Amino acid sequence: MPDTYLLSEPLLKVGCTLGEGPIFDERNSMLHFVDIVEKKVFHLNINTLELDSEQHTEAVTCLALRKDQPGLACATAGGFAVLENGQLRDLVRVVSAEDLRYVRFNDGALDATGHFFAGTVCYRKDGVDIPGRLWRYSVRDGSCLVVDEGPFTDSNGLGWAPDGRTMYFTDSLKYVIYAYDYEHGELSNRRVFVNTLEAGGKEQMFPDGLCIDDQGGVWSAIWGGSKIIRFDPNGKPDSEIHIPSVLRVTACTFGGPNSDQMYITTAHCGAMDGDATKQAQYPDSGHLFHIDLAGKYRGAKWRHHFPG
């Protein structure tokens, strides 16, 4: 049986509609995360629990740390950008204004050499058929291209093994986390790392955001499952974090001075055409959670910073 941890109280009642994309900056003890639906970016000092937020006119869907400049890099609904002094500055837009009515970018992450990967969500309705794709923005030359045509459903959690030679990428509605061989921004040999249904999951409990520990374990937030599951490097589930007061767990990241604290975002029960009446049963849905994993797990040692 997997090791089980229980969280009963949120760290902070932030009330997100669709909390996502947490990243931690050890340089200033700041945790950054987003509310995609409300088009907000949050900045939390984990030492003081002082919380600031920015309101934007376009959804920010995932974040990356910048190396030598203030602010953050990010994916927006329509492309890649940087956040400077509370303002968005586009680097490249790849989703057309026409398609933005149907599709947007979702989760993503930055590798150690300045390649920012993010996936789009699919839309198939009313005669419109736009598949989810995996994109790569390269800081060195500003190029932006599709690196895997999929087709994917809800492109989600993405990250790298501790040695940087394997990249993981989640296709939520297929219940799959893929693994790729990875070298200098290039992907090959896509294969299924884990199918969460086949690993004991249930229908409507989808793998969402993820983070990776220094032992190579992949921690996957389970949308609709009230938990996070750790899969060992062979894809076997071996630990779970249960959050019974939350239905939709969305993403997680390691942080703290020793990278042994985990921060977890969640979503309101009514988000993304969900059933808002379930909020009474899961009253902490949308809040931010934290668990101390000191002496048990630490985040993978690499730290990725957007060069520009």
WOVENTA-V512432 format. One record per backbone hydrogen bond with DSSP energy under -0.5 kcal/mol. NH is the residue of the N-H (numbers start at 1). CO is the residue of the C=O. If there is no record, write none. Layout:
NH:CO
NH:CO
//
This chain:
3:238
5:240
7:242
11:288
12:288
14:12
16:286
19:266
20:34
23:32
25:30
26:24
28:25
29:25
30:25
31:44
32:23
32:30
33:42
34:20
35:40
36:18
39:35
39:36
40:35
41:54
42:33
43:52
44:31
45:50
46:29
46:44
49:45
52:43
54:41
56:39
61:59
61:75
62:75
64:73
65:304
66:71
67:306
72:83
73:64
74:81
75:62
76:79
77:59
80:92
81:74
82:89
83:72
84:82
84:87
87:84
89:82
91:80
92:80
94:78
95:78
96:94
100:96
101:98
102:99
103:99
105:77
106:119
107:155
109:117
111:115
114:111
116:114
116:137
117:109
117:115
118:135
119:107
120:133
121:104
122:153
123:130
125:128
128:125
130:123
131:129
132:152
134:148
135:118
135:133
136:145
137:116
138:136
138:143
139:114
139:137
142:138
145:136
147:134
148:134
152:132
155:120
155:153
156:170
157:208
159:168
161:166
164:161
167:180
168:159
169:178
170:156
170:157
171:176
172:154
172:170
174:171
175:172
176:171
177:194
178:169
178:176
179:191
180:167
181:188
182:165
183:186
186:183
188:181
191:179
193:177
193:191
194:177
196:175
196:194
199:195
200:197
201:196
205:202
206:204
206:223
208:221
209:250
211:219
213:217
214:298
216:213
218:231
219:211
219:217
220:218
220:229
221:209
221:219
222:227
223:206
223:221
224:247
225:222
226:222
226:247
227:222
228:241
229:220
230:239
231:218
231:229
232:236
235:232
238:230
239:230
240:3
241:228
242:5
242:240
243:226
246:243
248:267
249:222
249:247
250:265
251:265
253:263
255:261
259:256
261:255
262:291
263:253
264:289
265:251
267:248
268:17
271:268
273:270
274:270
276:274
278:275
279:276
280:277
281:278
282:278
284:245
285:245
285:282
287:284
288:12
289:264
291:262
293:260
293:291
296:293
297:293
299:259
300:212
305:303
306:65
//
